[in-house]
Amino acid sequence: MVNPRRQHGRLSRRDLVQAGGALLATVSLVGCEALSTKPATRREPSRNSATRTKEAPELAEQVKAGKLPPLKERLPENPLVLEPAQEIGAYGGRWRTFIQGIDGASVYENIGYEPLVRWTPDFTGIMPNIVEWERSDDGREYVFHCRRGMKWSDGEPFTAADIAFAYEDVISNEDLFPVFPEWLAPGGKPAEFELVDELTCRFVFAKPHAFFLEHLASPHGNLLGATPKHYLERFHKKYNPEIDSLVKKEKLEDWNQLYFGKGGDGPAGLALWQNPELPVLLPWTVATPLTTDRLVCKRNPYYWKVDPEGNQLPYLDEVEIEVITNAETATLRTSNGEFTLPSTDVLTPQNKPVYARNQEKGDYRIIEQNTSDINAGVICLNLTHKDRAMREVFQNKDFRIGLSYAINREELIAAVHQRQGEPYQSAPRPESEYYDERLAKQYTEYDPDLANEYLDRAGYRQRDSDGFRLRPDGKRILFTLELPGSGFDPTYPSTANLVAQYFEKVGVQMRVQPQGGPLFWERLFANEHDAVMYSAENGLRDAILDPGWFFPIGGRCYYARLWADWYASGGKSGEEPPPAPRRQMEIYDQIKTTPDLDKQRELFAEILRISAEEFYCIGTVLIASRYTIAQNKVRNIPEPIPEGSLYPDPAPIGPELLYIRE
């Protein structure tokens, strides 16, 4: 039984309207007004508020023709009420944007974010979404309440049985998830799930789960709210005795391929956007599946959110997402103002002057973003390299310190980053409550003499006839730095090539190798790489939620895969790490089961202190800021927009509230 003295995430529609948003609280974050980053002191009426209906005209016509049930039968009894950032909108219009490849994750970041609970638009708290919640005082039990009368996009009811199916039959199924998600098992034991009734379910953890709601609001938590049992069970081995015949008919190797191929991998996967039959809870549903050209989605007539005047959302009729593989073409069309809210793929520091010059001609505005990203290019030497001789070199801390002193970061800032940023390591951002100056700034001075001193101290004084340092076995210290494709981030090749020149000056040879698409990740997770370069992430409040850049844990650990795998698997795979990272892992296990905020901060400070002492990877430049672009006619965009890996912008700002004001 949940303790009566509990925290709630449950409000009636009347409460929400009276409050002008939501009075929200969660275990460790402060709530804010629903889908608004500014106080709603004045809300402008829409241009046609006197004559508007409570639903889009096209839906009203379908109701009149008997093709759709009336609006009151399509909405839940307690629809989620959202407060617009600027004003009540008007129906109509199309959101035009693009992605740079057939990529489900990029679509998800625009229109696929609809988890059980969600981030507030300013990234400071958690608010109800698909469900409302209650949490026990000790942080072990979470009760979720579905909205009575809420429906999937095909009109079928959404109930707690859908959440049960997602957790018990998908996430807990070893054929589909060979490794159970660590974030659902604080202390190493998976949550116990109880289906209380049609609209209620309960998660009970063996130990307090300090970050359960935050994880649900992050991209990896989306599956629990995106798994329609009534549709997907026909592709599940447990529910379909004829599954083998169906697999054979589809010419697949196993039933898990069939299941995920029908959209069971959630909105961040590709299959959802290629399967118009899959029911969703999203504002728009697939009308034209994602191909090499485009994706078109049209409004969901059963969408379960309204504005404060009771108008069903979304305001926009449809979304068109083009696939543009040429970055120059995408940049040109963006500067011409062709996109409503364009992809951030081409919104680089180098392109910002171009967009600034064309604002008036393109009729758009530049919106600054508060990024949680940290470093524009971290050099991750593989500390668990398969070659024991290379592993010995990379694990030598003096070797890493020497390379860090060899990097001319001020030159990188001027030459690559439009004079934006500052020398920085892989550490929480300066504005973060977790900022650690030593971790952030150590070894960032450009000092070739000191670099050579540390490299000599590391034991690599001997050089060959070309001036390159030698390992104890007499072989040249030579390694390859892999990049995740030349188009992944246009600053990567320039940064990597300059760094290679800096290293050469102190006698270390590094080759730069861009890898194509999946090959980068395949080699990384197979521990086949020498070194990689990637942008460090999660430098604000999210630093404590996904701290892989500060010690070897999770998917974001690019510098010690075997140690991270050991932790993620509970010691079943990978390689047991040395005492220092082991200690960090033990501390983090304690943090995850500690609801007290002050104690969390104290423990995390110790993790960062150890990280500074160990100096796992080599940073270059702090990411100063990011930006996005919006056509001037687009309204209800809160400013600034947060940005980060756990905040899949722009989706958490509430695209269902965007509208076109001609």
DOKOL-261153 format. One record per residue (C-alpha): z negated, x negated, y. Coordinates in steps of 0.05 Angstrom, whole numbers, plus 32768, in hexadecimal, padded with zeros to 4 digits. Each point is the difference from the previous one (the first is absolute). Layout:
ZXY...
END
This chain:
80008000800080127FE680457FC47FF7802D7FFB803780367FF67FCA803480477FE97FFD80397FEC802D803780338006804A7FFD800D8007804B7FFE800F802C803C801C8045800A803F800D80287FD4802180357FD47FC28004803C7FD48008801F802980377FBE800680267FF57FB57FFA80467FF08017800B7FD77FC07FCC7FEC7FCE7FB87FEA800080077FCD7FC97FD57FCB7FE280067FD27FC47FD77FCB7FDE80137FC8802E8030801780357FF9802A803E802B803E8001802C8016803A8026803D8017803280177FCD80447FDF80097FF17FEC80487FEA7FBD801D7FF1801E80447FD0803780168023804380017FEA8013804680418025800D8035801A7FD180438013801E8020803F7FE580437FFC7FDF803D80138028800980407FD87FB780107FF0800880478019803780127FCE7FF67FD07FC77FEF80167FB97FCB7FE17FD480357FE07FD380447FDF800880388032800F80277FEB7FC17FC380117FD57FF680428024804880127FF07FF47FEF7FB77FC2802D7FFF80288038802080367FF77FCB7FCD80037FC8800C7FB77FEC7FBA7FE980137FBA80207FFF7FE1800F80437FDD7FC680247FBA80197FF080117FFB7FB6801B7FBA80077FC57FE380267FBB7FF27FE27FC5802980177FE77FC38027803D7FD980167FF27FBC801F80028007804C801D7FC480257FF87FF2804A80417FE3801F7FFB7FBF802680208020803D801580487FF98011803B7FD480477FF47FE7803F80297FF5802780097FC080427FDD7FF3801F7FBB8002800B7FC67FD27FDA7FBF7FF880337FC87FF67FEA7FBC7FE880167FCB7FCE7FE97FD17FC9801E7FBE7FEC800C800E7FB77FF480337FC97FB47FFB80067FD080387FF17FC67FDD802180257FFF8043800D804A7FFC7FB7800C7FEE7FEA7FDC80408028803280287FF780447FDE7FDC7FF77FBE7FB77FF580157FD9803D7FE87FC17FE87FDA7FC380297FED7FDD7FE7803E80217FD880387FF57FCE80367FF5801B8046803C7FED802C7FD97FC980237FED7FE07FBD7FB58006800F7FEC80357FCE800F802F7FC78011804A8008800C80397FCF8047800B7FE98014801F7FBE7FB780097FEF7FBD800480237FC67FD97FE47FB67FFA7FF67FDE7FBE7FF07FBB7FF47FE37FCE7FD7802780027FC77FCF804C7FFB8003800A800D7FB5801A80477FFF803B801C80268012804A7FFC804680158016801280478014804980167FFE801B80338032800380457FE2804880198000801F7FBC800D80437FF67FDE80317FCB7FEA804580018021801A802C7FC77FCC8035800E7FD37FF07FC47FB57FFA800F7FE07FBD800C7FBC7FFE7FDD7FCC7FCF7FE880257FFE7FBE80367FD780237FCC7FCC80147FE480017FB980467FF47FE4800A7FC5802F7FBE7FDF7FEF7FF680107FB6804880027FE680247FCF802E7FD27FCC801E7FD37FFE7FC3803B7FFE7FCF800C7FB87FE8804A800D7FF380098010804A7FC97FD4801E7FF37FC57FD17FCC7FE680317FD08035801B7FFD7FFC804D7FC47FD680147FF3802A803E7FEF803C7FD27FCE7FD87FD87FCA7FE1802D7FD37FD67FD580367FFE7FCA7FF680477FE580358036800F7FE9803E80247FED803C7FD6802A803C80147FEB80497FFC802D803C800B7FCB802F801D802D803C800B8046801280167FF67FE480467FC87FCD7FF67FFB7FBC7FDE7FCD7FC97FFF80037FB47FFA7FBF7FDF7FE87FFA7FB580037FCF7FD67FD97FEF7FDB804080078013804A80497FFC80177FFE7FEA8048804B8004800D8019803A7FD48019802A803A80217FC5802280257FEE7FC0801780487FF8801C7FFE804780257FBE7FF280457FFC7FDF7FE57FF17FBB7FD880418001803C802E800C800D80107FB67FC3802E7FF980208031803180487FF97FEA800080137FB7801680497FF27FE8800E7FBA802C803D7FF6803E7FD6800A7FEE7FBB7FE57FDC80157FC18043800E7FDE800E7FB480067FBB7FEC7FE67FF57FEE7FB77FBE80257FFD801E8043801580477FFD7FE380057FF97FB4804B7FF780087FF97FC6802F80237FCE7FD3803E802B7FFD80008007804B7FF97FB48009803B7FF67FD18029803480257FF47FDC804280137FBD7FDE7FBD7FE080107FD47FD17FD87FBD802280087FE0803F801B7FDE7FDC803980457FEF801C8010804A7FFC7FBF8014802280067FD08039804A800C80077FF28049800F7FD27FEE803A7FBE7FF47FDD7FF67FBE80257FF2802580418021800080457FFE7FB48008802E7FFB7FC4804B800B80008005803A7FCF7FE28036802D80357FF58034803780067FCC7FE6803F7FDE8007804080297FDF80277FC77FBD7FDD80077FCE802E80247FDA7FDE803A7FCB800E803480277FDC8036801A801D804280487FF87FE9802080037FBB803C7FDA7FE580428024800F80307FC67FF77FE47FCC7FD07FFA7FB7801680407FDA7FF3801F7FC1801C80118028803F7FC7802E80137FC880307FEF7FFA8045801F7FC1802A7FFC7FF6804780197FC1802580147FD180167FC97FF6804D80077FBD7FFB7FDD7FE37FC9802C7FB6800C80097FF17FE880478002802480437FF67FEF80497FC5801D8028802A803E8010800B800E7FB680497FE97FFF80147FE47FBD80147FB78000802B7FD780008024800C8041803E7FD77FEE803480227FD380147FC27FDA7FFE7FB57FF8803D7FD47FF67FF47FB87FE8803D7FD47FFE80057FC27FD580177FC6802D80027FBC7FDE801B7FD9803A7FC87FEC803080307FF4803A801D80467FF97FBA801E7FFD7FEB7FD9803E803E801680277FF880497FEE7FB67FFE8010800D7FE2804580348038800B7FC980337FF6801F80207FC27FBE80077FD97FC88030800E7FC97FD27FE880227FC47FE17FE97FD47FC77FD57FC58013802A7FD27FD580287FE7803C7FCA800680347FF27FB580027FE77FD6803A80467FE180068020804580097FCD801B803280247FE5803E804080227FE87FDC80437FF87FDD7FF8804380427FF68025801F803E7FE07FC780328009802280278037804480007FE07FE480137FBC7FD08033801D7FC47FE77FD87FBC7FE0800C7FDD7FC57FE17FBB80107FE37FCE7FC87FF47FDC7FFF7FBD7FBB7FEA7FEC800F7FD67FC37FCF7FED7FCA802F7FC97FE87FE57FBB8009802F7FC67FF7804B7FFA800980097FD07FC77FCB7FE57FD080117FC67FD27FE380117FBD7FFF7FC57FD17FF780167FB87FB97FEA7FEF800A80187FB880437FDD7FF680187FFB7FB8800E7FB5800A7FBB7FE07FFC80167FC5802B8019802E80387FC1802B7FF87FD67FC2800C80267FF180407FFC8046801B7FB680097FEF7FF07FC280287FE1801C803F800E7FC18028804A80077FEE80018047801C7FDA7FEA803F80317FC8800B803C802E7FFC7FDE803080307FF67FCA8034804A7FED7FF880198044801980138004804A7FEB8048800B800D8000804B80487FED7FF2800580387FCD7FE58031803380347FEB8033803B7FF87FD27FF7803A7FD07FD08033801D8018800980487FC17FDB80197FD480357FE27FC37FF27FD67FD07FC67FF77FF17FCC7FCA7FDB80247FC97FEC7FFD7FB77FFA80397FCE7FC38023801E7FEC8044801C801E800C80467FD87FEF803F7FF5804980107FE4800E7FBB7FB5800A7FF480097FCC7FC8801E7FC9802C7FEA7FBB7FE980147FCA80327FFA7FC67FD0802D80217FCB80328015803580077FBF80287FEF7FC57FD380357FCB7FF480318022803080097FC6803080417FD97FFC7FEA7FBA7FEE80307FD77FD47FCF7FC57FFF7FC8802B7FE6803180207FCF80127FBC7FE47FB67FED7FFD7FEF803D7FD6803D7FF77FD27FEB7FB77FF57FB980177FF3801B80327FCD80187FC47FD7804A8001801080097FBF802780387FE57FD480478011801780457FF77FE3803A7FDC80218011803F80297FBA8004801C7FE8803B7FD77FBB80017FE27FF67FF87FB57FD280237FCF7FD37FD57FD3803480057FC980337FDE802E802A803D800D8011801680467FD78039801D8039803380037FF9804C7FFF8028803E80127FEA80348032801C80447FED800E803780328006804A7FEF804A8004801280227FEA804080008047801C7FB7800F7FF27FE87FE3804280327FDC802D7FCA7FCF80177FF27FE67FBB803B7FD07FF77FF67FE180457FB67FF87FF580087FE37FBB80367FCE80147FD67FE7803A7FC37FF97FD3802A7FD97FCE80127FCF80387FB77FF980147FEC7FF17FB980387FCD7FF87FE57FD9803B7FBF7FF47FDB80227FF07FBE800080427FDA8042801E7FEA8005804C7FFF804080267FF1800B8047801B801D80347FD1800B804980147FFD802C7FC28026803F7FF77FD880417FFD7FDA80097FBE80077FB77FEB7FCC7FEB80347FCD80307FE480117FF37FB77FF57FB580097FC1800B80297FDD802E7FCF80177FD67FC57FDF7FC4802180427FDA7FFF80027FEC80497FED7FBF80237FF0802080428013803E80287FFE801480497FEA804680147FDF8023803B7FB680097FF87FE8804880077FC1802B80077FDD7FDE803B7FDA803B801F7FD180317FE0802D7FFD7FC27FED7FB77FF57FC580167FD5802A80337FDA80377FD17FE87FE67FB8800A80337FDB7FD680107FD080397FB97FE880027FF27FF57FB6802980097FC07FFF804A7FF2803680357FF7804A8001800B7FFD7FDD80447FE87FBF7FE3803E7FD480017FDC7FBE7FFB7FD880077FBE802080367FD57FDB7FED7FC07FBC8005802280128042801F8019801B7FBD7FBF7FEB7FDF7FD980298032802E803C7FFE7FFF80027FB37FB57FF57FF9800D7FBD7FDF8033801A7FCE803A7FDA801E800D7FC980327FD27FC580057FB67FFB80127FFA7FE480467FD27FC880187FBA800F801A8011800D8049803380387FF67FD5801A7FC77FC780068031802D80268031801480307FC97FB7800D7FEF7FF0800D8049803A803080077FEA80267FC37FBE800A8024802380168041802880357FDB7FC080227FE97FD97FF780428004803D802E7FD77FDE8037802F7FE780367FD47FC880197FF77FE57FBA804B80047FF5800D7FD7803E7FCB7FCD7FEC801E7FF77FBB80477FFD80197FED7FCA80337FEA7FD67FC58043800A7FDD80237FE9803F7FD27FC4800680137FEA7FBA8049800D80107FFB7FD1803B7FE07FCB7FD4803480077FC9803E8005802F802D80217FCC80408005802880217FE68040800D802F803A80307FF780398000803380397FD6803D8010802C803E80077FF680128049801880487FFD8035802E7FE580268039801F802A803C7FEE8035802980248007804B800B8034802980237FE4801C8040800C80487FE97FD17FF67FC47FBA801C800E7FBC7FFE7FDF7FFF7FB57FF17FBA7FE5800B7FFF7FBD80257FF47FCB7FEB801380087FB77FD67FD97FCE80257FD57FCE7FEC7FDF7FBF800A7FFD7FB57FCB80357FF28018802A803B8049800D7FED8018800E8046801B802B801D7FEE80357FCC7FB58005800E800D80138049801680457FE6804D80057FFF7FF7804A7FF37FEA80068049803C7FDC801E8033802A8025803D7FF8802B7FF88014804980468004801D
END
